[in-house]
């Protein structure tokens, strides 16, 4: 009876925590998004900074060197994408001109197969354009707000990362006070596993994205698709959002192939390139390059992506996967949370 009462009390406490945490996460996303980006960057950079500090480098210089390394990688990638995007914009008028016959063919196809007259289609398009024009001020305001928010995140994230790294002992002592002296050793084990796992995981994933981007670009170049490097690396980067990223990012090169080529086999070829590279990534590249795996179930991953998207948008889709990985590492070491571990871990054996 007493055991049942304790279990009921834990369930109620969990529900109360969720009821408080979810609104807090949603309305406080302006703070939490850059805060947690900074935390994960700090986790990845910690082994590098620790190694430099052991070599006699002051902590502040070690942190600066780590952040500069991240900045150089990010700047190089952005520069490549900007150059390719500018080339894409130069070809945009030609793409629009080639798009007109394709739109005309689509209109005739809709008329022949669904009895939707071209005049009706044009009236619908005109109505939608008028509505879009009416919403233009709101869209511009939204774009400006998102741009300002993105710039704020880019600026404050490395600041948070630096502060996490510089004051890491204070944060560890804070966690030790929360969990209590009896759980101090368990906390140290979880923190050590988290840092080691994510350092090797992120390091490996950077190489995976580079390899996948190169393979995508080679495949698109072989098909003669314009701006193959842009689309190849954009698609590779978007795989940071599991399942959904590759689908969304592949739509643009497929559309470009459909517009610029005179055969339907080119868009099919683009799909084939991405499918083949994704197969290699999942079965050959990832297992070989990334030695450390999070071993999270597909069900839990999809729930995390959807929940993250609802709460924080695209940033939530990206950040909630590491959250889930951390929860998995915690439940691996806390027997009391074994039920949660069963839900989120990948079951390697066969169901009975």
C-alpha positions as CSV (number, residue, x, y, z in Angstrom):
1,X,0.0,0.0,0.0
2,X,2.8,2.4,0.9
3,X,4.7,1.5,-2.2
4,X,1.6,2.3,-4.3
5,X,1.2,5.6,-2.6
6,X,4.8,6.5,-3.3
7,X,4.3,5.7,-7.0
8,X,1.2,7.7,-7.2
9,X,3.0,10.6,-5.5
10,X,5.8,10.4,-8.2
11,X,3.2,10.5,-11.0
12,X,1.4,13.5,-9.6
13,X,4.7,15.3,-9.0
14,X,5.8,14.5,-12.6
15,X,2.5,15.9,-14.0
16,X,2.8,19.1,-11.9
17,X,6.4,19.6,-13.1
18,X,5.2,19.2,-16.7
19,X,2.3,21.5,-16.2
20,X,4.7,24.2,-15.0
21,X,7.6,23.5,-17.4
22,X,5.8,23.4,-20.7
23,X,4.3,27.0,-20.5
24,X,7.7,28.2,-19.1
25,X,9.5,26.7,-22.1
26,X,7.1,28.1,-24.6
27,X,6.9,31.6,-23.3
28,X,10.5,31.7,-22.4
29,X,11.9,30.5,-25.7
30,X,13.7,33.8,-26.4
31,X,15.9,33.0,-23.4
32,X,16.0,29.2,-23.5
33,X,16.9,28.7,-27.2
34,X,20.2,30.5,-27.2
35,X,20.9,29.3,-23.6
36,X,20.6,25.6,-24.6
37,X,22.5,26.2,-27.9
38,X,25.3,27.6,-25.8
39,X,25.1,24.7,-23.4
40,X,25.5,22.1,-26.1
41,X,28.4,24.0,-27.7
42,X,30.0,24.2,-24.3
43,X,29.6,20.4,-23.8
44,X,31.2,19.7,-27.2
45,X,34.1,22.2,-26.6
46,X,34.8,21.1,-23.0
47,X,37.2,18.3,-23.9
48,X,39.1,20.7,-26.2
49,X,39.3,23.4,-23.6
50,X,40.2,21.0,-20.8
51,X,43.1,19.6,-23.0
52,X,44.4,23.1,-23.7
53,X,44.2,24.0,-20.0
54,X,46.2,20.9,-19.1
55,X,48.9,22.2,-21.5
56,X,49.1,25.4,-19.5
57,X,46.8,27.6,-21.6
58,X,44.7,30.0,-19.4
59,X,41.1,29.1,-19.2
60,X,39.9,32.3,-20.9
61,X,42.3,31.8,-23.9
62,X,41.3,28.1,-24.2
63,X,37.6,29.0,-24.3
64,X,38.4,31.7,-26.9
65,X,40.3,29.3,-29.1
66,X,37.5,26.7,-28.9
67,X,34.9,29.3,-29.9
68,X,37.1,30.6,-32.7
69,X,37.3,27.1,-34.1
70,X,33.5,26.8,-34.1
71,X,33.2,30.3,-35.6
72,X,35.7,29.5,-38.4
73,X,33.8,26.3,-39.3
74,X,30.5,28.1,-39.3
75,X,31.8,31.0,-41.3
76,X,33.4,28.7,-43.9
77,X,30.1,26.8,-44.4
78,X,28.0,30.0,-44.6
79,X,30.4,31.6,-47.1
80,X,30.2,28.5,-49.3
81,X,26.4,28.6,-49.2
82,X,26.2,32.4,-49.8
83,X,28.4,32.2,-52.9
84,X,26.3,29.4,-54.3
85,X,23.1,31.2,-53.4
86,X,24.2,34.3,-55.2
87,X,24.9,32.3,-58.3
88,X,21.4,30.8,-57.9
89,X,19.8,34.3,-57.7
90,X,21.6,35.3,-61.0
91,X,19.9,32.4,-62.7
92,X,16.5,33.1,-61.2
93,X,15.1,35.1,-64.2
94,X,16.0,32.3,-66.6
95,X,14.4,29.7,-64.2
96,X,11.2,31.8,-64.1
97,X,11.1,32.0,-67.9
98,X,11.4,28.2,-68.1
99,X,8.8,27.8,-65.4
100,X,6.1,29.4,-67.5
101,X,5.7,26.5,-70.0
102,X,5.7,24.1,-67.1
103,X,2.9,26.0,-65.4
104,X,0.9,26.2,-68.7
105,X,1.3,22.4,-69.1
106,X,0.1,21.9,-65.5
107,X,-2.9,24.1,-66.1
108,X,-3.9,22.1,-69.2
109,X,-3.4,18.9,-67.4
110,X,-5.7,20.0,-64.6
111,X,-8.3,21.1,-67.1
112,X,-8.2,17.8,-69.0
113,X,-8.1,15.5,-66.0
114,X,-10.1,17.3,-63.4
115,X,-12.4,19.6,-65.5
116,X,-10.9,22.7,-63.8
117,X,-10.9,25.4,-66.5
118,X,-7.9,27.6,-67.0
119,X,-10.0,30.7,-66.3
120,X,-11.0,29.2,-62.9
121,X,-7.4,28.5,-62.1
122,X,-6.4,32.0,-62.9
123,X,-9.2,33.5,-60.9
124,X,-8.2,31.3,-57.9
125,X,-4.6,32.5,-58.3
126,X,-5.6,36.1,-58.5
127,X,-7.7,35.8,-55.3
128,X,-4.8,34.2,-53.5
129,X,-2.4,36.9,-54.7
130,X,-4.8,39.6,-53.5
131,X,-5.1,37.9,-50.1
132,X,-1.3,37.6,-49.9
133,X,-0.9,41.3,-50.8
134,X,-3.2,42.1,-47.9
135,X,-1.1,40.1,-45.6
136,X,2.2,41.6,-46.8
137,X,2.7,44.1,-44.0
138,X,2.2,41.3,-41.4
139,X,4.6,39.0,-43.3
140,X,7.2,41.7,-43.5
141,X,6.9,42.4,-39.8
142,X,7.1,38.7,-39.1
143,X,10.2,38.3,-41.3
144,X,11.9,41.3,-39.6
145,X,11.0,39.9,-36.1
146,X,12.4,36.5,-37.0
147,X,15.6,38.1,-38.5
148,X,16.1,40.2,-35.3
149,X,15.5,37.1,-33.2
150,X,18.0,35.1,-35.3
151,X,20.7,37.8,-35.0
152,X,20.1,38.0,-31.2
153,X,20.5,34.2,-31.0
154,X,23.7,34.2,-33.1
155,X,25.2,37.0,-30.8
156,X,24.2,35.6,-27.4
157,X,24.8,31.9,-28.0
158,X,28.6,32.1,-27.9
159,X,28.4,34.3,-24.8
160,X,26.4,31.6,-23.0
161,X,28.8,28.9,-24.2
162,X,31.8,30.9,-22.9
163,X,30.0,31.5,-19.5
164,X,29.1,27.8,-19.2
165,X,32.7,26.8,-19.9
166,X,34.3,29.4,-17.6
167,X,31.9,28.9,-14.6
168,X,31.5,25.1,-15.1
169,X,32.6,24.2,-11.6
170,X,29.8,26.5,-10.2
171,X,27.2,24.8,-12.3
172,X,28.4,21.3,-11.2
173,X,28.3,22.4,-7.6
174,X,24.8,23.7,-8.2
175,X,23.7,20.3,-9.6
176,X,25.4,18.5,-6.7
177,X,23.3,20.6,-4.2
178,X,20.1,19.7,-6.1
179,X,20.7,15.9,-6.3
180,X,22.2,15.6,-2.8
181,X,25.4,14.1,-1.5
182,X,24.1,10.5,-1.8
183,X,23.8,11.0,-5.6
184,X,27.0,12.9,-6.1
185,X,28.9,9.9,-7.6
186,X,26.0,9.1,-9.9
187,X,25.8,12.7,-11.0
188,X,29.6,12.7,-11.9
189,X,29.1,9.5,-13.9
190,X,26.1,11.0,-15.9
191,X,28.0,14.2,-16.6
192,X,31.1,12.4,-17.7
193,X,29.1,10.1,-20.0
194,X,27.2,13.0,-21.4
195,X,30.3,15.1,-22.2
196,X,32.2,12.1,-23.7
197,X,29.2,10.9,-25.7
198,X,28.3,14.3,-27.2
199,X,31.9,15.3,-28.0
200,X,32.4,12.1,-30.0
201,X,28.9,12.2,-31.5
202,X,29.1,15.9,-32.7
203,X,32.7,15.5,-34.0
204,X,31.6,12.5,-35.9
205,X,28.5,14.1,-37.2
206,X,30.5,17.1,-38.6
207,X,32.5,14.6,-40.7
208,X,29.3,12.8,-41.7
209,X,27.7,16.1,-43.0
210,X,30.8,16.9,-44.9
211,X,31.0,13.5,-46.6
212,X,27.2,13.5,-47.3
213,X,27.4,17.0,-48.7
214,X,30.3,16.0,-51.0
215,X,28.5,12.8,-52.2
216,X,25.2,14.7,-52.8
217,X,27.1,17.4,-54.8
218,X,29.0,14.8,-56.9
219,X,25.7,13.0,-57.7
220,X,23.9,16.2,-58.7
221,X,26.9,17.4,-60.7
222,X,26.9,14.0,-62.6
223,X,23.2,14.7,-63.5
224,X,24.1,18.2,-64.7
225,X,21.9,19.9,-62.0
226,X,22.7,23.6,-61.6
227,X,24.1,24.8,-58.3
228,X,24.8,21.2,-57.2
229,X,27.1,22.2,-54.4
230,X,24.5,24.5,-52.8
231,X,21.8,21.9,-53.0
232,X,24.2,19.1,-52.0
233,X,25.4,20.7,-48.8
234,X,22.0,22.3,-48.0
235,X,20.4,18.9,-48.0
236,X,23.2,17.4,-45.9
237,X,22.9,20.1,-43.3
238,X,19.1,19.8,-43.2
239,X,19.5,16.2,-42.1
240,X,20.2,17.6,-38.7
241,X,16.4,17.5,-38.4
242,X,15.8,13.7,-38.6
243,X,13.4,12.4,-41.3
244,X,11.8,15.8,-42.1
245,X,15.0,17.7,-43.0
246,X,15.9,15.6,-46.1
247,X,12.4,15.7,-47.4
248,X,12.0,19.5,-47.2
249,X,15.5,20.3,-48.5
250,X,15.2,17.9,-51.5
251,X,12.1,19.6,-52.9
252,X,14.1,22.5,-54.3
253,X,16.7,20.6,-56.4
254,X,14.0,18.2,-57.6
255,X,12.0,21.3,-58.7
256,X,15.0,22.8,-60.4
257,X,15.7,19.5,-62.3
258,X,12.0,19.4,-63.4
259,X,12.1,23.0,-64.7
260,X,15.6,23.1,-66.4
261,X,15.7,19.6,-67.9
262,X,13.6,18.2,-70.7
263,X,13.0,14.7,-69.2
264,X,11.2,13.5,-66.1
265,X,14.1,11.1,-65.5
266,X,16.3,14.0,-64.2
267,X,14.0,14.7,-61.1
268,X,13.8,11.0,-60.6
269,X,17.6,10.9,-60.8
270,X,17.8,13.6,-58.1
271,X,15.6,11.5,-55.9
272,X,17.7,8.5,-56.6
273,X,20.9,10.3,-55.6
274,X,19.5,11.4,-52.3
275,X,18.0,8.0,-51.5
276,X,21.3,6.3,-52.4
277,X,23.4,8.7,-50.3
278,X,21.0,8.5,-47.4
279,X,21.3,4.7,-47.6
280,X,25.1,5.0,-47.5
281,X,24.9,7.5,-44.6
282,X,22.7,5.3,-42.5
283,X,24.4,1.9,-43.2
284,X,28.0,2.7,-44.0
285,X,29.1,6.3,-43.3
286,X,27.4,6.9,-39.9
287,X,28.4,3.5,-38.3
288,X,32.0,3.9,-39.5
289,X,32.6,7.6,-38.8
290,X,30.4,8.1,-35.6
291,X,31.6,5.5,-33.1
292,X,29.2,6.8,-30.4
293,X,25.5,6.4,-31.0
294,X,22.7,7.7,-28.9
295,X,20.5,4.6,-29.4
296,X,17.2,6.5,-29.2
297,X,14.0,4.9,-30.5
298,X,12.4,6.2,-33.7
299,X,9.1,6.7,-31.8
300,X,10.8,8.9,-29.1
301,X,12.7,10.8,-31.9
302,X,9.5,11.7,-33.7
303,X,7.8,12.7,-30.5
304,X,10.8,15.0,-29.7
305,X,10.8,16.5,-33.2
306,X,7.1,17.3,-33.1
307,X,7.1,18.6,-29.5
308,X,10.2,20.7,-30.2
309,X,8.5,22.1,-33.3
310,X,5.4,23.1,-31.4
311,X,7.3,24.7,-28.6
312,X,10.4,26.3,-30.3
313,X,9.9,25.9,-34.1
314,X,12.9,24.7,-36.1
315,X,15.3,25.3,-33.1
316,X,13.1,23.0,-31.1
317,X,13.4,20.3,-33.7
318,X,17.1,20.5,-33.5
319,X,17.6,20.9,-29.7
320,X,15.1,18.4,-28.5
321,X,17.1,15.5,-30.0
322,X,20.1,16.3,-27.7
323,X,17.6,16.7,-24.8
324,X,16.3,13.3,-25.5
325,X,19.8,11.9,-25.7
326,X,20.6,13.4,-22.3
327,X,17.4,12.0,-20.8
328,X,18.4,8.6,-22.2
329,X,21.9,8.9,-20.5
330,X,20.2,9.9,-17.2
331,X,17.7,7.0,-17.3
332,X,20.5,4.6,-18.0
333,X,22.0,5.5,-14.7
334,X,18.9,6.1,-12.6
335,X,17.0,2.8,-11.9
336,X,14.0,4.7,-10.6
337,X,13.5,6.1,-14.2
338,X,13.6,2.7,-15.8
339,X,10.1,3.0,-17.2
340,X,11.1,6.2,-19.1
341,X,14.2,4.4,-20.4
342,X,12.1,1.6,-21.9
343,X,10.1,4.2,-23.9
344,X,13.1,6.2,-25.3
345,X,15.8,3.6,-25.9
346,X,16.2,1.7,-29.1
347,X,15.3,-2.0,-28.6
348,X,18.0,-4.0,-30.3
349,X,16.3,-7.3,-29.7
350,X,13.2,-8.7,-31.2
351,X,9.8,-8.0,-29.7
352,X,8.2,-11.0,-28.1
